[in-house]
Amino acid sequence: MKTKTGQILLLALTAWLIVPSGLWSAEHADAAATPPAVATPAPLAVIAQPVHEFPPTPEGSVVTHDFVVQNHGQTVLNILRVKTS
């Protein structure tokens, strides 16, 4: 009887170690490795004219240009930094 109990205990322990790791089913192993394809809402900045070339101007002149930034995303677009060149 002790041998039978030991074998059952060993089988139960083996099943307990294999099942939680996802090795018991290829279907479940593949599902665990592939993240769900769920799109999360995000902002999307769209700039129709991202570059502007100023014509030659006298040194010291002040020149300006407005860049129009539109948010085509689904959440708020925060512009935290602007870099000029």
C-alpha positions in Angstrom: 0.0 0.0 0.0 2.8 2.4 0.7 4.2 2.0 -2.8 0.8 2.8 -4.4 0.5 5.9 -2.1 4.0 7.0 -3.1 3.2 6.6 -6.8 0.0 8.6 -6.5 1.7 11.3 -4.5 4.5 11.5 -7.1 2.0 11.7 -10.0 0.1 14.5 -8.1 3.3 16.4 -7.5 4.4 16.1 -11.1 0.9 17.3 -12.4 1.0 20.2 -9.9 4.4 21.3 -11.3 3.6 20.9 -15.0 0.0 22.3 -15.1 0.8 25.8 -13.7 3.7 26.2 -16.1 1.5 26.0 -19.2 3.3 22.8 -20.5 0.1 20.7 -20.2 -1.4 22.1 -23.4 0.2 23.6 -26.5 -2.9 25.8 -26.9 -2.4 27.3 -23.5 1.3 27.7 -24.0 0.8 29.6 -27.3 -1.9 31.8 -25.7 0.5 32.7 -22.8 3.3 33.6 -25.2 1.2 35.9 -27.5 -0.1 39.1 -25.9 -3.6 40.2 -26.8 -3.9 42.6 -29.7 -5.7 45.4 -27.9 -5.0 48.9 -29.1 -4.7 51.4 -26.3 -5.9 54.9 -26.8 -3.0 57.3 -27.5 -2.4 60.8 -28.9 -1.2 61.1 -32.5 0.5 64.4 -33.5 0.0 65.3 -37.1 1.9 68.3 -38.6 0.9 69.1 -42.2 4.1 71.1 -42.8 6.8 69.9 -40.4 9.6 71.9 -42.0 9.8 75.6 -42.9 12.6 77.3 -44.8 12.8 81.0 -44.3 14.0 83.2 -47.2 17.2 85.0 -46.8 16.7 87.8 -44.4 19.0 90.6 -43.0 21.0 89.6 -39.9 19.2 90.6 -36.7 15.7 90.4 -38.3 12.9 88.7 -36.4 11.2 86.0 -38.4 8.2 83.8 -37.3 6.3 80.9 -38.6 3.3 79.1 -37.1 3.3 75.3 -37.1 -0.1 73.8 -36.9 -0.2 70.6 -34.8 -3.4 68.5 -34.8 -4.2 65.7 -32.5 -5.7 62.8 -34.5 -5.4 60.4 -31.5 -7.9 59.4 -28.9 -6.4 61.0 -25.8 -5.0 64.4 -24.9 -1.8 65.4 -26.7 0.7 67.2 -24.4 3.6 69.0 -26.1 6.2 69.1 -23.5 9.3 70.2 -25.5 10.0 71.9 -28.8 13.5 71.8 -30.4 14.5 74.2 -33.2 17.4 74.0 -35.5 
